[in-house]
């Protein structure tokens, strides 16, 4: 009896259906895998460049593949086989400029000849400053170039590195190009394709343009040398040197300097692009300082001088093996010159009408510098227009700055005429002004004499009478008191322990404490009193019409004032006291020195008593005591 719905035949049919399902699943997975491989192959396939008979500066950015060799270790055998061959990638965003880099770069390009005749083309490495350039093709010997090899070793005599490639009819030719520096440099990897005839025409045009730039530069140099020699104006000298440096920079950056001037001198081959670019920028800055007279603004002039420091740092970086840093600092310097027109605008607003041509000329230069910097850092492509925009801007700027210098001569001429007219007017008024001037000079001389006499009589630190002036004035007061038989008193003052202040806090602090103390004491004396510095921290007060008691009372008030005085010097709060010796002078029989000796003796007794007190001198004579009157 069979189970309903199930039999041996149905089991076989089910097994057959399972095997068929597995077969279809396997086939589907195989198709997906093949499609993935096909898509991957299409994605990584290198586009072919179709050759033609009239190629002129054909860009290869979308067709070239590159491999960065950071350690400079890859060989042709390695990069042309796996796994490195599959690591070649399109240029990032189609840009051939990798900025400043020390890596080596392998470039790979496929050329296709669809014609029936062999096609000869020229593959150009546009950037002329690579130290080493090597071209490889299948079945042909490697061709080496770069500015570290003699120019004669190049396959094509041109400032840029060119390699002739012959592609068979209907064939595909693969070319490898290896680019490297010994030290970091501008990694511009652009390749261009030419036919020989088109390149010859381009080469002639290029020479004509560069020759025109150099010719204009020579004319500008001769013109400004002639005017500079006749006018002796330093602006012309700096401008002429700047133009000459700019022409050398042009020769260096176009490769003409390497070809005709310093070929074979490797240190100058590497140094020239940086040296002449920096020299151009430095001389342009110095010309700006001289022409615009930026010394009238210390801030602007210091900022311009800081650019000289930047140039010196760039050269130091280069000399110590940091060419990459030197290039970055040079580009930073060039970018800073873009702001120079703002300085011209500032001078124009200050009344320098001749600055208008400077602003126009340097605005053109700023645009050219901006193009050069952005091209060198890879923000804009390197092509014929961007390569020759800086020289063109330089020529236009040269003409405008020559006009600016000529305008400056007119400006100076107008100033001279205005000065002559002003001088004539002054001559007309000179007779009337002369007497007034003599009178003013005489009064000024008298005031100067008085000031000199005052300086000779006063202490330079405290402003009170010095020792000589105190004794001279004191003798006059003593003679007056002797003549009219009026009382005369003297107080000797010595600051206590003042040496400790100098020792603990320094003489500068001591001087400030001394001045503050004497100012406080002098403010309590009369204008008729003589206040003098006898020496160090010792002072004396000579008081006309003053009795011994009145002088003693004053000395006590001075002591209390000084004792409670707080003197602030910075964050310090200092206190100082003084000892006082008081004497009444015997105007009939005693000299000033003798009276001072008695007061000084009283002072020393005050010191002996413990300081910060007042001592009276012993009476000189009975007669002196009888003459003592109350102080009024």
DRENVORO-639729 format. One record per residue (C-alpha): residue in one letter; x, y, z; chain. Coordinates in Angstrom, 2 decimals. Layout:
# DRENVORO-639729
PT   res        px        py        pz   chain
PT     A         X         Y         Z       A
...
# end
This chain:
# DRENVORO-639729
PT   res        px        py        pz   chain
PT     X      0.00      0.00      0.00       A
PT     X      1.47      3.30     -1.00       A
PT     X      1.37      6.47      0.92       A
PT     X     -0.78      9.03     -0.87       A
PT     X      1.28     11.72     -2.75       A
PT     X      4.63      9.94     -2.48       A
PT     X      6.32      7.35     -4.69       A
PT     X      9.76      6.35     -5.93       A
PT     X      9.20      8.28     -9.17       A
PT     X      8.24     11.43     -7.27       A
PT     X     11.42     11.14     -5.21       A
PT     X     13.51     10.96     -8.34       A
PT     X     11.77     14.00     -9.79       A
PT     X     12.48     15.95     -6.60       A
PT     X     16.17     15.00     -6.68       A
PT     X     16.42     16.10    -10.29       A
PT     X     14.84     19.44     -9.49       A
PT     X     17.34     20.00     -6.62       A
PT     X     20.32     19.32     -8.88       A
PT     X     18.93     21.68    -11.50       A
PT     X     18.48     24.42     -8.87       A
PT     X     22.09     24.03     -7.67       A
PT     X     23.33     24.24    -11.27       A
PT     X     21.41     27.44    -11.92       A
PT     X     22.72     28.98     -8.64       A
PT     X     26.32     28.14     -9.53       A
PT     X     25.90     29.61    -13.02       A
PT     X     24.43     32.82    -11.57       A
PT     X     27.34     33.21     -9.14       A
PT     X     29.80     32.58    -11.99       A
PT     X     28.13     35.26    -14.11       A
PT     X     28.28     37.78    -11.23       A
PT     X     31.97     36.99    -10.70       A
PT     X     32.77     37.40    -14.40       A
PT     X     30.83     40.67    -14.53       A
PT     X     32.73     41.97    -11.47       A
PT     X     36.03     41.03    -13.05       A
PT     X     34.97     42.71    -16.28       A
PT     X     33.87     45.90    -14.52       A
PT     X     37.09     45.93    -12.44       A
PT     X     39.14     45.46    -15.61       A
PT     X     37.29     48.26    -17.37       A
PT     X     37.73     50.56    -14.38       A
PT     X     41.47     49.94    -14.20       A
PT     X     42.06     49.82    -17.94       A
PT     X     44.39     52.60    -19.06       A
PT     X     42.89     54.89    -21.73       A
PT     X     44.75     55.04    -25.01       A
PT     X     45.87     58.29    -26.57       A
PT     X     45.22     58.30    -30.29       A
PT     X     48.06     59.88    -32.20       A
PT     X     47.54     62.28    -35.08       A
PT     X     49.75     64.07    -37.58       A
PT     X     49.32     67.56    -36.08       A
PT     X     49.54     67.28    -32.30       A
PT     X     50.38     70.51    -30.45       A
PT     X     50.65     70.48    -26.66       A
PT     X     48.19     67.62    -26.26       A
PT     X     47.51     67.17    -22.56       A
PT     X     47.72     63.69    -21.09       A
PT     X     46.31     64.29    -17.62       A
PT     X     43.20     62.08    -18.20       A
PT     X     45.17     59.26    -19.83       A
PT     X     48.35     59.03    -17.80       A
PT     X     48.67     56.73    -14.79       A
PT     X     51.10     57.38    -11.98       A
PT     X     52.82     55.58     -9.12       A
PT     X     54.54     57.48     -6.30       A
PT     X     57.93     56.09     -5.25       A
PT     X     58.51     57.63     -1.84       A
PT     X     61.75     55.72     -1.18       A
PT     X     63.23     55.93     -4.71       A
PT     X     63.60     52.13     -4.84       A
PT     X     61.37     50.99     -7.71       A
PT     X     62.87     49.76    -10.98       A
PT     X     61.29     49.41    -14.41       A
PT     X     61.03     45.66    -13.96       A
PT     X     59.13     46.14    -10.70       A
PT     X     56.69     48.81    -11.93       A
PT     X     55.96     46.95    -15.18       A
PT     X     54.96     43.74    -13.37       A
PT     X     52.65     42.81    -10.52       A
PT     X     51.92     43.79     -7.87       A
PT     X     53.17     47.35     -8.64       A
PT     X     51.71     47.45    -12.16       A
PT     X     48.17     47.32    -10.76       A
PT     X     48.92     50.16     -8.31       A
PT     X     49.20     52.76    -11.05       A
PT     X     46.31     55.19    -10.62       A
PT     X     44.83     58.17    -12.46       A
PT     X     46.12     61.61    -11.49       A
PT     X     44.15     63.02     -8.53       A
PT     X     41.30     65.03    -10.07       A
PT     X     43.32     65.11    -13.27       A
PT     X     45.91     67.43    -11.67       A
PT     X     49.54     66.79    -12.50       A
PT     X     50.99     69.01     -9.76       A
PT     X     51.80     67.26     -6.47       A
PT     X     53.17     70.40     -4.79       A
PT     X     56.56     70.28     -3.13       A
PT     X     57.65     66.68     -2.70       A
PT     X     60.77     64.56     -2.32       A
PT     X     59.19     61.43     -3.82       A
PT     X     60.00     59.90     -7.16       A
PT     X     57.16     59.51     -9.67       A
PT     X     56.57     56.81    -12.28       A
PT     X     54.24     57.79    -15.12       A
PT     X     52.75     55.35    -17.60       A
PT     X     51.07     56.26    -20.87       A
PT     X     49.79     54.23    -23.87       A
PT     X     49.96     55.69    -27.36       A
PT     X     47.89     54.26    -30.23       A
PT     X     48.64     54.77    -33.88       A
PT     X     45.48     54.17    -35.94       A
PT     X     47.17     55.22    -39.17       A
PT     X     48.89     53.17    -41.83       A
PT     X     52.27     54.82    -41.41       A
PT     X     54.67     54.82    -38.44       A
PT     X     53.93     57.86    -36.25       A
PT     X     56.80     59.83    -34.68       A
PT     X     55.74     61.96    -31.69       A
PT     X     57.55     63.90    -28.98       A
PT     X     56.63     63.24    -25.35       A
PT     X     57.55     66.31    -23.26       A
PT     X     58.09     66.59    -19.51       A
PT     X     57.00     70.23    -19.25       A
PT     X     58.62     71.14    -15.91       A
PT     X     62.34     71.78    -16.66       A
PT     X     63.77     71.47    -13.12       A
PT     X     63.60     67.72    -12.47       A
PT     X     67.04     66.46    -11.43       A
PT     X     66.57     63.10    -13.17       A
PT     X     64.21     62.19    -16.02       A
PT     X     64.25     58.74    -17.68       A
PT     X     62.08     57.50    -20.57       A
PT     X     61.43     53.79    -21.14       A
PT     X     59.69     52.01    -24.04       A
PT     X     59.41     48.36    -24.96       A
PT     X     62.36     47.15    -26.97       A
PT     X     64.30     50.46    -26.86       A
PT     X     67.16     51.72    -24.74       A
PT     X     66.32     54.06    -21.87       A
PT     X     66.82     57.78    -22.51       A
PT     X     67.98     59.90    -19.55       A
PT     X     67.69     63.62    -18.98       A
PT     X     67.20     66.11    -16.19       A
PT     X     69.30     69.09    -15.19       A
PT     X     71.83     66.93    -13.33       A
PT     X     73.05     65.48    -16.63       A
PT     X     74.90     67.32    -19.40       A
PT     X     72.59     69.03    -21.84       A
PT     X     74.21     67.18    -24.74       A
PT     X     72.92     63.85    -23.41       A
PT     X     69.31     64.79    -24.10       A
PT     X     67.52     63.08    -26.97       A
PT     X     66.11     66.43    -28.17       A
PT     X     67.95     69.74    -27.67       A
PT     X     65.37     71.68    -25.65       A
PT     X     65.11     73.22    -22.18       A
PT     X     62.34     70.79    -21.24       A
PT     X     62.93     67.05    -21.39       A
PT     X     61.62     65.47    -24.60       A
PT     X     61.60     61.88    -25.83       A
PT     X     60.89     60.85    -29.44       A
PT     X     58.47     57.93    -29.60       A
PT     X     57.87     55.93    -32.77       A
PT     X     54.62     53.98    -32.84       A
PT     X     54.05     51.30    -35.49       A
PT     X     50.96     51.41    -37.75       A
PT     X     47.94     50.06    -35.91       A
PT     X     50.09     49.46    -32.84       A
PT     X     50.07     50.57    -29.22       A
PT     X     53.24     51.90    -27.61       A
PT     X     53.57     51.96    -23.82       A
PT     X     55.92     54.57    -22.35       A
PT     X     57.18     54.80    -18.77       A
PT     X     58.63     58.06    -17.45       A
PT     X     60.55     58.24    -14.17       A
PT     X     60.93     61.67    -12.49       A
PT     X     62.91     62.40     -9.32       A
PT     X     64.80     64.98     -7.29       A
PT     X     67.83     64.54     -5.06       A
PT     X     66.15     66.94     -2.62       A
PT     X     62.47     67.92     -2.41       A
PT     X     61.30     70.13     -5.24       A
PT     X     58.22     71.17     -7.18       A
PT     X     56.62     67.90     -8.31       A
PT     X     54.96     69.04    -11.55       A
PT     X     54.45     65.82    -13.59       A
PT     X     52.66     67.25    -16.63       A
PT     X     53.32     65.45    -19.92       A
PT     X     52.50     66.88    -23.35       A
PT     X     52.48     65.31    -26.80       A
PT     X     53.77     67.03    -29.93       A
PT     X     54.53     66.22    -33.49       A
PT     X     58.04     67.40    -34.44       A
PT     X     56.80     70.17    -36.75       A
PT     X     54.34     71.54    -34.21       A
PT     X     56.97     71.50    -31.48       A
PT     X     59.45     73.31    -33.72       A
PT     X     56.91     76.08    -34.32       A
PT     X     56.11     76.22    -30.60       A
PT     X     59.81     76.33    -29.76       A
PT     X     60.37     79.28    -32.13       A
PT     X     57.39     81.14    -30.65       A
PT     X     58.58     80.41    -27.14       A
PT     X     62.06     81.74    -27.87       A
PT     X     60.56     84.83    -29.49       A
PT     X     58.39     85.54    -26.43       A
PT     X     61.21     84.98    -23.94       A
PT     X     63.58     87.01    -26.08       A
PT     X     61.04     89.84    -26.18       A
PT     X     60.75     89.77    -22.40       A
PT     X     64.53     89.81    -21.97       A
PT     X     64.89     92.57    -24.58       A
PT     X     62.31     94.73    -22.82       A
PT     X     64.07     94.08    -19.54       A
PT     X     67.43     95.15    -20.97       A
PT     X     65.89     98.36    -22.35       A
PT     X     64.27     99.13    -18.99       A
PT     X     67.60     98.50    -17.23       A
PT     X     69.53    100.81    -19.58       A
PT     X     66.85    103.50    -19.39       A
PT     X     66.75    103.49    -15.60       A
PT     X     70.54    103.27    -15.29       A
PT     X     70.86    106.43    -17.38       A
PT     X     68.25    108.32    -15.35       A
PT     X     69.60    106.96    -12.07       A
PT     X     73.12    108.08    -12.97       A
PT     X     71.95    111.58    -13.83       A
PT     X     69.60    112.03    -10.86       A
PT     X     71.57    110.04     -8.23       A
PT     X     68.24    108.81     -6.87       A
PT     X     68.61    105.48     -4.98       A
PT     X     65.19    104.33     -6.18       A
PT     X     66.56    103.90     -9.69       A
PT     X     69.49    101.81     -8.45       A
PT     X     67.23     99.44     -6.52       A
PT     X     64.79     99.22     -9.41       A
PT     X     67.56     98.45    -11.92       A
PT     X     68.93     95.69     -9.69       A
PT     X     65.42     94.33     -9.25       A
PT     X     64.87     94.16    -13.03       A
PT     X     68.22     92.40    -13.53       A
PT     X     67.40     89.83    -10.82       A
PT     X     63.96     89.26    -12.36       A
PT     X     65.55     88.55    -15.76       A
PT     X     67.89     86.02    -14.16       A
PT     X     64.91     84.41    -12.44       A
PT     X     63.15     84.18    -15.82       A
PT     X     66.19     82.51    -17.39       A
PT     X     66.39     80.12    -14.45       A
PT     X     62.72     79.16    -14.40       A
PT     X     62.52     78.59    -18.16       A
PT     X     65.62     76.34    -18.22       A
PT     X     67.61     78.76    -20.39       A
PT     X     69.99     79.48    -17.54       A
PT     X     70.80     75.78    -17.20       A
PT     X     71.32     75.43    -20.94       A
PT     X     73.46     78.50    -21.62       A
PT     X     74.88     79.86    -18.34       A
PT     X     75.51     77.34    -15.56       A
PT     X     75.27     73.95    -17.24       A
PT     X     77.45     71.44    -15.44       A
PT     X     77.63     73.43    -12.20       A
PT     X     75.27     71.26    -10.17       A
PT     X     75.20     73.38     -7.04       A
PT     X     74.17     76.44     -9.06       A
PT     X     71.71     74.41    -11.14       A
PT     X     69.84     73.52     -7.92       A
PT     X     70.34     76.91     -6.23       A
PT     X     69.54     79.26     -9.13       A
PT     X     65.70     78.97     -9.13       A
PT     X     65.54     79.75     -5.41       A
PT     X     68.42     82.25     -5.33       A
PT     X     67.24     84.48     -8.15       A
PT     X     63.59     84.27     -7.11       A
PT     X     64.49     85.37     -3.57       A
PT     X     66.85     88.04     -4.89       A
PT     X     64.06     89.40     -7.08       A
PT     X     61.66     89.53     -4.12       A
PT     X     64.23     91.11     -1.78       A
PT     X     65.19     93.83     -4.29       A
PT     X     61.51     94.47     -5.05       A
PT     X     60.90     94.94     -1.32       A
PT     X     63.88     97.30     -0.97       A
PT     X     62.70     99.29     -3.99       A
PT     X     59.28     99.59     -2.36       A
PT     X     60.85    100.83      0.88       A
PT     X     62.95    103.39     -0.98       A
PT     X     60.34    104.58     -3.49       A
PT     X     57.45    104.87     -1.03       A
PT     X     59.68    106.03      1.86       A
PT     X     58.07    103.55      4.25       A
PT     X     60.38    104.71      7.06       A
PT     X     57.69    107.28      7.82       A
PT     X     55.67    104.37      9.26       A
PT     X     57.72    102.27     11.63       A
PT     X     55.19     99.41     11.60       A
PT     X     55.06     99.06      7.81       A
PT     X     58.82     99.41      7.47       A
PT     X     59.41     96.75     10.14       A
PT     X     57.00     94.40      8.36       A
PT     X     58.91     94.86      5.11       A
PT     X     62.20     94.27      6.91       A
PT     X     60.75     91.06      8.36       A
PT     X     60.48     89.78      4.77       A
PT     X     64.27     90.04      4.55       A
PT     X     64.44     87.72      7.56       A
PT     X     62.09     85.33      5.75       A
PT     X     64.42     85.32      2.72       A
PT     X     67.44     84.68      4.97       A
PT     X     65.61     81.74      6.59       A
PT     X     64.84     80.31      3.16       A
PT     X     68.51     80.45      2.17       A
PT     X     69.57     78.90      5.47       A
PT     X     67.07     76.07      4.95       A
PT     X     68.50     75.45      1.49       A
PT     X     72.12     75.53      2.67       A
PT     X     71.35     73.01      5.42       A
PT     X     69.62     70.57      3.07       A
PT     X     66.02     71.70      3.46       A
PT     X     65.23     72.67     -0.13       A
PT     X     61.56     71.79      0.39       A
PT     X     61.28     74.29      3.24       A
PT     X     63.23     76.86      1.23       A
PT     X     60.73     76.56     -1.63       A
PT     X     57.78     76.92      0.75       A
PT     X     59.27     80.04      2.36       A
PT     X     59.96     81.49     -1.09       A
PT     X     56.35     80.92     -2.12       A
PT     X     55.21     82.50      1.16       A
PT     X     57.41     85.54      0.45       A
PT     X     56.00     85.82     -3.09       A
PT     X     52.47     85.63     -1.69       A
PT     X     53.28     88.45      0.78       A
PT     X     54.27     90.78     -2.10       A
PT     X     50.68     90.60     -3.34       A
PT     X     49.84     93.07     -0.54       A
PT     X     52.35     95.71     -1.70       A
PT     X     49.71     97.73     -3.63       A
PT     X     48.03     98.45     -0.29       A
PT     X     51.21    100.24      0.82       A
PT     X     51.07    102.31     -2.36       A
PT     X     47.44    103.23     -1.66       A
PT     X     48.43    104.31      1.86       A
PT     X     51.20    106.58      0.49       A
PT     X     48.86    107.98     -2.16       A
PT     X     46.36    108.95      0.53       A
PT     X     49.24    110.61      2.40       A
PT     X     49.74    112.98     -0.53       A
PT     X     52.24    111.05     -2.67       A
PT     X     50.62    111.53     -6.07       A
PT     X     53.47    109.63     -7.76       A
PT     X     52.37    106.46     -5.95       A
PT     X     49.48    105.96     -8.36       A
PT     X     51.65    104.34    -11.05       A
PT     X     53.25    102.18     -8.37       A
PT     X     49.80    100.93     -7.34       A
PT     X     48.90    100.14    -10.96       A
PT     X     52.23     98.45    -11.70       A
PT     X     52.33     96.40     -8.55       A
PT     X     48.70     95.38     -8.93       A
PT     X     49.68     93.74    -12.22       A
PT     X     52.68     92.16    -10.47       A
PT     X     50.44     90.93     -7.65       A
PT     X     48.13     89.23    -10.12       A
PT     X     51.12     87.62    -11.84       A
PT     X     52.55     86.46     -8.49       A
PT     X     49.18     85.05     -7.47       A
PT     X     49.05     83.05    -10.69       A
PT     X     52.62     81.82    -10.21       A
PT     X     52.06     80.74     -6.59       A
PT     X     48.73     79.02     -7.23       A
PT     X     50.25     77.26    -10.25       A
PT     X     53.23     76.05     -8.23       A
PT     X     51.06     74.66     -5.45       A
PT     X     48.78     72.93     -7.95       A
PT     X     45.61     75.03     -7.56       A
PT     X     45.58     75.96    -11.27       A
PT     X     46.99     73.98    -14.20       A
PT     X     50.46     74.62    -15.59       A
PT     X     50.01     75.63    -19.22       A
PT     X     51.34     78.17    -21.66       A
PT     X     49.14     80.97    -20.31       A
PT     X     49.90     80.41    -16.61       A
PT     X     53.60     79.85    -17.34       A
PT     X     54.08     83.14    -19.18       A
PT     X     51.65     85.27    -17.16       A
PT     X     54.32     86.18    -14.54       A
PT     X     56.88     87.35    -17.18       A
PT     X     54.16     89.29    -18.97       A
PT     X     53.06     90.86    -15.69       A
PT     X     56.68     91.66    -14.95       A
PT     X     57.05     93.50    -18.28       A
PT     X     53.84     95.48    -17.82       A
PT     X     54.85     96.28    -14.27       A
PT     X     58.31     97.37    -15.49       A
PT     X     56.76     99.91    -17.85       A
PT     X     54.36    101.21    -15.20       A
PT     X     57.08    101.46    -12.55       A
PT     X     59.29    103.34    -15.01       A
PT     X     56.40    105.77    -15.40       A
PT     X     56.13    105.90    -11.62       A
PT     X     59.81    106.82    -11.36       A
PT     X     59.41    109.48    -14.07       A
PT     X     56.36    110.77    -12.23       A
PT     X     58.44    110.88     -9.07       A
PT     X     60.92    113.15    -10.82       A
PT     X     58.03    115.48    -11.72       A
PT     X     56.80    115.26     -8.14       A
PT     X     60.22    116.18     -6.79       A
PT     X     60.50    118.96     -9.39       A
PT     X     57.19    120.41     -8.22       A
PT     X     58.34    120.16     -4.64       A
PT     X     61.55    121.94     -5.57       A
PT     X     59.68    124.75     -7.33       A
PT     X     57.34    125.10     -4.38       A
PT     X     60.34    125.20     -2.04       A
PT     X     62.03    127.88     -4.17       A
PT     X     58.88    129.99     -4.14       A
PT     X     58.58    129.56     -0.42       A
PT     X     62.23    130.52     -0.05       A
PT     X     61.67    133.71     -2.03       A
PT     X     58.77    134.62      0.21       A
PT     X     60.93    133.92      3.22       A
PT     X     63.65    136.17      1.88       A
PT     X     61.15    138.99      1.53       A
PT     X     60.13    138.61      5.13       A
PT     X     63.61    137.88      6.42       A
PT     X     64.51    141.44      7.33       A
PT     X     61.40    141.79      9.52       A
PT     X     61.75    138.37     11.05       A
PT     X     65.49    138.65     11.74       A
PT     X     65.21    141.07     14.66       A
PT     X     62.39    139.05     16.21       A
PT     X     64.40    135.87     15.71       A
PT     X     67.47    137.41     17.33       A
PT     X     65.35    138.56     20.24       A
PT     X     63.80    135.12     20.65       A
PT     X     67.21    133.46     20.38       A
PT     X     68.59    135.85     23.01       A
PT     X     65.70    135.10     25.36       A
PT     X     66.12    131.40     24.71       A
PT     X     69.84    131.71     25.42       A
PT     X     69.16    133.49     28.67       A
PT     X     66.69    130.79     29.66       A
PT     X     69.24    128.16     28.71       A
PT     X     71.84    129.89     30.86       A
PT     X     69.41    129.98     33.76       A
PT     X     68.60    126.33     33.26       A
PT     X     72.29    125.52     33.13       A
PT     X     72.91    127.53     36.30       A
PT     X     70.00    125.78     37.98       A
PT     X     71.37    122.39     36.96       A
PT     X     74.77    123.40     38.31       A
PT     X     73.21    124.38     41.67       A
PT     X     70.82    121.48     42.24       A
PT     X     71.19    117.81     43.00       A
PT     X     70.27    115.82     39.89       A
PT     X     68.40    113.12     41.82       A
PT     X     66.38    114.98     44.48       A
PT     X     66.18    118.45     42.97       A
PT     X     67.39    120.20     46.16       A
PT     X     70.54    122.34     46.35       A
PT     X     73.81    120.50     45.95       A
PT     X     76.60    120.88     48.51       A
PT     X     78.41    123.74     46.75       A
PT     X     75.24    125.72     46.12       A
PT     X     74.04    125.15     49.70       A
PT     X     77.25    126.59     51.15       A
PT     X     77.29    129.55     48.77       A
PT     X     73.66    130.44     49.48       A
PT     X     74.15    129.68     53.17       A
PT     X     77.04    132.16     53.41       A
PT     X     74.79    134.83     51.88       A
PT     X     72.06    134.10     54.44       A
PT     X     74.60    134.14     57.26       A
PT     X     75.92    137.55     56.12       A
PT     X     72.36    138.87     55.94       A
PT     X     71.57    137.59     59.44       A
PT     X     74.83    139.03     60.75       A
PT     X     74.08    142.41     59.16       A
PT     X     70.53    142.65     60.53       A
PT     X     71.20    140.58     63.69       A
PT     X     68.35    138.15     62.95       A
PT     X     68.22    134.54     64.17       A
PT     X     69.34    131.70     61.97       A
PT     X     68.93    127.96     62.62       A
PT     X     70.18    124.79     60.98       A
PT     X     68.81    121.22     60.90       A
PT     X     70.98    118.28     59.83       A
PT     X     69.11    115.20     58.59       A
PT     X     70.42    111.67     57.97       A
PT     X     68.20    108.78     56.81       A
PT     X     68.51    105.80     59.14       A
PT     X     69.83    102.46     57.90       A
PT     X     69.50    103.59     54.28       A
PT     X     72.36    101.37     53.15       A
PT     X     70.25     98.32     53.97       A
PT     X     67.61     99.46     51.48       A
PT     X     70.27     99.71     48.75       A
PT     X     71.76     96.36     49.71       A
PT     X     68.44     94.51     49.98       A
PT     X     66.47     96.10     47.14       A
PT     X     69.03     97.67     44.84       A
PT     X     70.18    101.22     44.21       A
PT     X     67.30    101.96     41.82       A
PT     X     64.80    101.26     44.59       A
PT     X     66.97    103.21     47.03       A
PT     X     66.95    106.23     44.73       A
PT     X     63.14    106.17     44.53       A
PT     X     62.83    105.91     48.31       A
PT     X     65.28    108.79     48.74       A
PT     X     63.37    111.03     46.32       A
PT     X     60.01    110.24     47.95       A
PT     X     61.37    110.96     51.44       A
PT     X     62.97    114.28     50.48       A
PT     X     59.84    115.37     48.58       A
PT     X     57.80    114.79     51.73       A
PT     X     60.26    116.75     53.89       A
PT     X     60.72    119.62     51.44       A
PT     X     56.95    120.11     51.15       A
PT     X     56.91    121.10     54.87       A
PT     X     59.58    123.82     54.61       A
PT     X     59.22    127.47     53.62       A
PT     X     60.32    128.91     50.32       A
PT     X     62.85    131.06     52.20       A
PT     X     64.50    128.00     53.75       A
PT     X     67.54    126.48     52.05       A
PT     X     67.29    122.72     51.59       A
PT     X     70.49    121.02     50.40       A
PT     X     72.03    117.58     49.94       A
PT     X     75.36    117.45     51.76       A
PT     X     76.28    113.94     50.69       A
PT     X     74.77    110.46     50.27       A
PT     X     71.66    110.34     52.43       A
PT     X     72.65    113.38     54.53       A
PT     X     70.76    116.67     54.08       A
PT     X     70.69    120.12     55.71       A
PT     X     68.06    122.85     56.15       A
PT     X     69.10    126.47     56.79       A
PT     X     66.18    128.52     58.17       A
PT     X     66.36    132.34     58.27       A
PT     X     64.41    134.19     60.93       A
PT     X     64.04    130.97     62.95       A
PT     X     64.79    130.33     66.61       A
PT     X     66.19    127.13     68.08       A
PT     X     62.78    126.15     69.48       A
PT     X     61.01    126.75     66.19       A
PT     X     63.67    124.75     64.34       A
PT     X     63.32    121.93     66.90       A
PT     X     59.54    121.87     66.48       A
PT     X     59.93    121.70     62.72       A
PT     X     62.47    118.88     63.02       A
PT     X     60.06    116.90     65.18       A
PT     X     57.23    117.38     62.67       A
PT     X     59.57    116.25     59.89       A
PT     X     60.53    113.17     61.90       A
PT     X     56.91    112.20     62.55       A
PT     X     55.97    112.74     58.90       A
PT     X     58.81    110.53     57.73       A
PT     X     58.12    107.89     60.37       A
PT     X     54.52    107.48     59.19       A
PT     X     55.30    107.71     55.48       A
PT     X     54.76    104.53     53.39       A
PT     X     56.72    104.52     50.15       A
PT     X     55.53    102.16     47.40       A
PT     X     58.06    100.98     44.85       A
PT     X     56.40     98.50     42.51       A
PT     X     54.92     95.82     44.74       A
PT     X     57.10     96.82     47.70       A
PT     X     55.96     99.06     50.56       A
PT     X     58.96    100.54     52.36       A
PT     X     59.36    102.74     55.44       A
PT     X     62.27    104.96     56.32       A
PT     X     63.16    107.05     59.35       A
PT     X     65.71    109.79     59.96       A
PT     X     67.81    111.25     62.75       A
PT     X     67.91    115.05     63.24       A
PT     X     70.45    117.44     64.71       A
PT     X     69.33    121.05     65.39       A
PT     X     71.56    124.05     66.05       A
PT     X     71.01    127.80     66.46       A
PT     X     73.80    129.69     64.67       A
PT     X     75.76    132.40     66.47       A
PT     X     75.58    134.88     63.61       A
PT     X     78.12    137.22     65.23       A
PT     X     80.96    134.85     65.99       A
PT     X     80.28    131.56     64.20       A
PT     X     80.90    130.42     60.64       A
PT     X     78.50    128.27     58.65       A
PT     X     80.86    125.30     58.76       A
PT     X     81.20    125.57     62.54       A
PT     X     77.43    125.68     62.99       A
PT     X     77.06    122.70     60.70       A
PT     X     79.65    120.85     62.77       A
PT     X     77.64    121.40     65.95       A
PT     X     74.41    120.28     64.24       A
PT     X     76.23    117.26     62.82       A
PT     X     77.48    116.35     66.32       A
PT     X     73.89    116.53     67.58       A
PT     X     72.89    114.30     64.69       A
PT     X     75.41    111.67     65.72       A
PT     X     74.09    111.80     69.28       A
PT     X     70.62    111.12     67.86       A
PT     X     72.06    108.13     66.01       A
PT     X     73.66    106.92     69.22       A
PT     X     70.35    107.23     71.10       A
PT     X     68.76    104.69     68.76       A
PT     X     67.95    106.80     65.68       A
PT     X     64.56    108.27     64.64       A
PT     X     64.85    111.16     67.10       A
PT     X     65.81    114.88     67.35       A
PT     X     68.87    116.15     69.24       A
PT     X     69.76    119.78     70.02       A
PT     X     73.29    121.08     69.59       A
PT     X     75.06    122.72     72.53       A
PT     X     74.83    126.52     72.54       A
PT     X     77.73    128.34     70.87       A
PT     X     77.61    131.50     73.00       A
PT     X     75.30    133.22     75.46       A
PT     X     74.89    135.99     72.94       A
PT     X     73.38    133.58     70.40       A
PT     X     70.78    132.46     72.92       A
PT     X     69.85    136.08     73.57       A
PT     X     69.30    136.67     69.89       A
PT     X     66.87    133.74     69.56       A
PT     X     63.40    134.96     68.70       A
PT     X     60.17    133.19     68.09       A
PT     X     59.65    131.94     64.55       A
PT     X     57.15    133.97     62.67       A
# end
